């Protein structure tokens, strides 16, 4: 009888744990300040095209961020000099250092609470992380072949 109770409790605990790791919907960024970082050799051109394709988000000016960082070189590394983290696996809760520290400093300069980090992730195409820049918490992770669709999901209806 005791073994049966233990088995039932373990099964319920496993079901509860699996339910807690389900993907939650992304927070809506419509009208909110966000910084878009696109990794890769053509990151700037892609970033500009994506910002134009999703105008509902109040995108922070990355060029102004770069100018500020050039004037204050010890503040944080430039976005292009920041090493690209490995593609997200979907279960990370926080972005580790040095990325979390750099994003926190970027947020202080640009007044953007959210950082949308888009990077190439073969074979799917693209991986997107939505990070709370103040805490380094990874709020949302998505993968897909169309970066515009990934960003549109964050902009809301």
C-alpha positions as a Markdown table, in Angstrom:
| # | Residue | x | y | z |
|---|---|---|---|---|
| 1 | Unk | 0.0 | 0.0 | 0.0 |
| 2 | Unk | 2.8 | 2.4 | 0.9 |
| 3 | Unk | 4.6 | 1.7 | -2.4 |
| 4 | Unk | 1.4 | 2.5 | -4.3 |
| 5 | Unk | 1.0 | 5.9 | -2.5 |
| 6 | Unk | 4.6 | 6.7 | -3.3 |
| 7 | Unk | 4.2 | 5.9 | -6.9 |
| 8 | Unk | 1.0 | 8.0 | -7.2 |
| 9 | Unk | 2.8 | 10.9 | -5.4 |
| 10 | Unk | 5.8 | 10.7 | -7.7 |
| 11 | Unk | 3.5 | 10.6 | -10.8 |
| 12 | Unk | 1.6 | 13.7 | -9.6 |
| 13 | Unk | 4.9 | 15.5 | -8.8 |
| 14 | Unk | 6.3 | 14.7 | -12.3 |
| 15 | Unk | 3.1 | 15.9 | -13.9 |
| 16 | Unk | 3.2 | 19.1 | -11.9 |
| 17 | Unk | 6.8 | 19.7 | -12.8 |
| 18 | Unk | 6.2 | 19.2 | -16.5 |
| 19 | Unk | 3.3 | 21.6 | -16.4 |
| 20 | Unk | 5.5 | 24.2 | -14.8 |
| 21 | Unk | 8.0 | 24.1 | -17.7 |
| 22 | Unk | 5.4 | 24.7 | -20.5 |
| 23 | Unk | 6.1 | 27.7 | -22.7 |
| 24 | Unk | 4.3 | 30.8 | -21.5 |
| 25 | Unk | 3.1 | 33.4 | -24.0 |
| 26 | Unk | 5.5 | 36.2 | -24.6 |
| 27 | Unk | 5.0 | 39.6 | -22.8 |
| 28 | Unk | 3.6 | 42.1 | -25.2 |
| 29 | Unk | 6.1 | 44.8 | -26.2 |
| 30 | Unk | 3.7 | 47.1 | -28.1 |
| 31 | Unk | 4.6 | 50.6 | -27.3 |
| 32 | Unk | 7.3 | 49.6 | -24.9 |
| 33 | Unk | 11.0 | 50.5 | -25.2 |
| 34 | Unk | 13.1 | 47.6 | -26.3 |
| 35 | Unk | 16.6 | 47.1 | -27.7 |
| 36 | Unk | 17.0 | 44.8 | -30.6 |
| 37 | Unk | 20.3 | 43.0 | -31.0 |
| 38 | Unk | 20.9 | 40.9 | -34.1 |
| 39 | Unk | 24.0 | 38.6 | -34.1 |
| 40 | Unk | 25.8 | 37.7 | -37.3 |
| 41 | Unk | 27.8 | 39.3 | -40.0 |
| 42 | Unk | 24.9 | 41.3 | -41.4 |
| 43 | Unk | 23.3 | 42.2 | -38.1 |
| 44 | Unk | 22.9 | 45.9 | -38.6 |
| 45 | Unk | 21.2 | 45.6 | -41.9 |
| 46 | Unk | 18.9 | 42.9 | -40.6 |
| 47 | Unk | 18.2 | 44.9 | -37.4 |
| 48 | Unk | 17.1 | 48.0 | -39.4 |
| 49 | Unk | 14.8 | 45.9 | -41.7 |
| 50 | Unk | 13.3 | 44.1 | -38.7 |
| 51 | Unk | 12.7 | 47.3 | -36.8 |
| 52 | Unk | 10.9 | 48.7 | -39.9 |
| 53 | Unk | 8.9 | 45.6 | -40.3 |
| 54 | Unk | 7.7 | 45.7 | -36.6 |
| 55 | Unk | 7.0 | 49.4 | -35.9 |
| 56 | Unk | 4.6 | 48.8 | -33.0 |
| 57 | Unk | 7.6 | 48.4 | -30.6 |
| 58 | Unk | 9.4 | 51.5 | -29.5 |
| 59 | Unk | 12.9 | 50.3 | -30.6 |
| 60 | Unk | 15.9 | 51.9 | -28.9 |
| 61 | Unk | 18.5 | 53.5 | -31.1 |
| 62 | Unk | 21.5 | 51.1 | -31.3 |
| 63 | Unk | 23.5 | 53.7 | -33.2 |
| 64 | Unk | 23.1 | 56.2 | -30.3 |
| 65 | Unk | 24.1 | 53.4 | -27.9 |
| 66 | Unk | 27.3 | 52.8 | -29.9 |
| 67 | Unk | 28.1 | 56.6 | -29.9 |
| 68 | Unk | 27.7 | 56.7 | -26.1 |
| 69 | Unk | 29.9 | 53.6 | -25.7 |
| 70 | Unk | 32.6 | 55.1 | -27.9 |
| 71 | Unk | 32.6 | 58.2 | -25.7 |
| 72 | Unk | 32.7 | 56.0 | -22.5 |
| 73 | Unk | 34.8 | 52.9 | -23.4 |
| 74 | Unk | 34.8 | 51.5 | -19.9 |
| 75 | Unk | 31.1 | 51.5 | -19.5 |
| 76 | Unk | 30.3 | 48.3 | -21.5 |
| 77 | Unk | 31.5 | 46.5 | -24.7 |
| 78 | Unk | 30.0 | 47.6 | -27.9 |
| 79 | Unk | 27.2 | 45.3 | -29.1 |
| 80 | Unk | 29.3 | 44.0 | -32.0 |
| 81 | Unk | 32.2 | 43.2 | -29.6 |
| 82 | Unk | 30.0 | 41.3 | -27.2 |
| 83 | Unk | 30.5 | 37.5 | -27.7 |
| 84 | Unk | 27.4 | 35.8 | -29.0 |
| 85 | Unk | 25.9 | 33.4 | -26.4 |
| 86 | Unk | 25.1 | 29.9 | -27.5 |
| 87 | Unk | 21.6 | 29.5 | -29.0 |
| 88 | Unk | 19.0 | 29.2 | -26.2 |
| 89 | Unk | 17.8 | 25.7 | -25.3 |
| 90 | Unk | 14.5 | 26.8 | -23.9 |
| 91 | Unk | 15.0 | 26.2 | -20.2 |
| 92 | Unk | 17.4 | 28.9 | -19.2 |
| 93 | Unk | 16.1 | 31.2 | -16.5 |
| 94 | Unk | 18.9 | 33.8 | -16.5 |
| 95 | Unk | 21.4 | 35.1 | -18.9 |
| 96 | Unk | 24.9 | 34.6 | -17.4 |
| 97 | Unk | 27.7 | 37.1 | -17.2 |
| 98 | Unk | 29.2 | 38.8 | -19.2 |
| 99 | Unk | 26.0 | 39.1 | -21.2 |
| 100 | Unk | 23.7 | 40.1 | -18.3 |
| 101 | Unk | 26.0 | 42.8 | -17.1 |
| 102 | Unk | 26.4 | 44.3 | -20.6 |
| 103 | Unk | 22.6 | 44.2 | -21.2 |
| 104 | Unk | 22.0 | 45.9 | -17.9 |
| 105 | Unk | 24.4 | 48.7 | -18.9 |
| 106 | Unk | 22.8 | 49.0 | -22.3 |
| 107 | Unk | 19.4 | 49.4 | -20.7 |
| 108 | Unk | 20.8 | 52.2 | -18.5 |
| 109 | Unk | 22.1 | 54.1 | -21.5 |
| 110 | Unk | 19.0 | 53.5 | -23.8 |
| 111 | Unk | 16.3 | 53.5 | -21.2 |
| 112 | Unk | 15.0 | 50.2 | -22.7 |
| 113 | Unk | 13.7 | 47.6 | -20.2 |
| 114 | Unk | 13.6 | 44.7 | -22.7 |
| 115 | Unk | 16.3 | 43.3 | -24.9 |
| 116 | Unk | 15.3 | 41.2 | -27.9 |
| 117 | Unk | 18.4 | 39.1 | -28.9 |
| 118 | Unk | 18.1 | 37.4 | -32.3 |
| 119 | Unk | 20.8 | 35.1 | -33.5 |
| 120 | Unk | 21.2 | 32.5 | -36.3 |
| 121 | Unk | 20.5 | 29.0 | -35.0 |
| 122 | Unk | 20.9 | 26.2 | -37.5 |
| 123 | Unk | 18.9 | 24.2 | -38.5 |
| 124 | Unk | 15.8 | 26.1 | -37.5 |
| 125 | Unk | 17.0 | 29.4 | -38.8 |
| 126 | Unk | 16.7 | 31.9 | -35.9 |
| 127 | Unk | 16.6 | 31.9 | -32.1 |
| 128 | Unk | 15.1 | 34.7 | -30.2 |
| 129 | Unk | 15.6 | 35.5 | -26.5 |
| 130 | Unk | 13.6 | 38.2 | -24.7 |
| 131 | Unk | 15.6 | 39.3 | -21.7 |
| 132 | Unk | 14.6 | 41.7 | -18.9 |
| 133 | Unk | 17.7 | 43.9 | -19.0 |
| 134 | Unk | 17.5 | 44.9 | -15.4 |
| 135 | Unk | 17.5 | 41.4 | -13.9 |
| 136 | Unk | 19.0 | 39.3 | -16.7 |
| 137 | Unk | 16.0 | 37.0 | -16.6 |
| 138 | Unk | 15.2 | 35.2 | -19.8 |
| 139 | Unk | 11.4 | 35.8 | -20.2 |
| 140 | Unk | 10.8 | 34.1 | -23.6 |
| 141 | Unk | 12.6 | 31.9 | -26.0 |
| 142 | Unk | 11.5 | 31.1 | -29.5 |
| 143 | Unk | 12.9 | 29.5 | -32.6 |
| 144 | Unk | 11.8 | 29.8 | -36.2 |
| 145 | Unk | 12.7 | 30.3 | -39.8 |
| 146 | Unk | 11.1 | 33.8 | -40.1 |
| 147 | Unk | 12.6 | 36.5 | -37.8 |
| 148 | Unk | 9.7 | 38.9 | -38.7 |
| 149 | Unk | 7.2 | 36.4 | -37.4 |
| 150 | Unk | 9.2 | 35.9 | -34.2 |
| 151 | Unk | 9.2 | 39.7 | -33.6 |
| 152 | Unk | 5.6 | 40.1 | -34.5 |
| 153 | Unk | 4.6 | 37.6 | -31.8 |
| 154 | Unk | 6.3 | 40.0 | -29.3 |
| 155 | Unk | 4.5 | 43.1 | -30.6 |
| 156 | Unk | 1.1 | 41.6 | -29.8 |
| 157 | Unk | -2.1 | 41.8 | -31.8 |
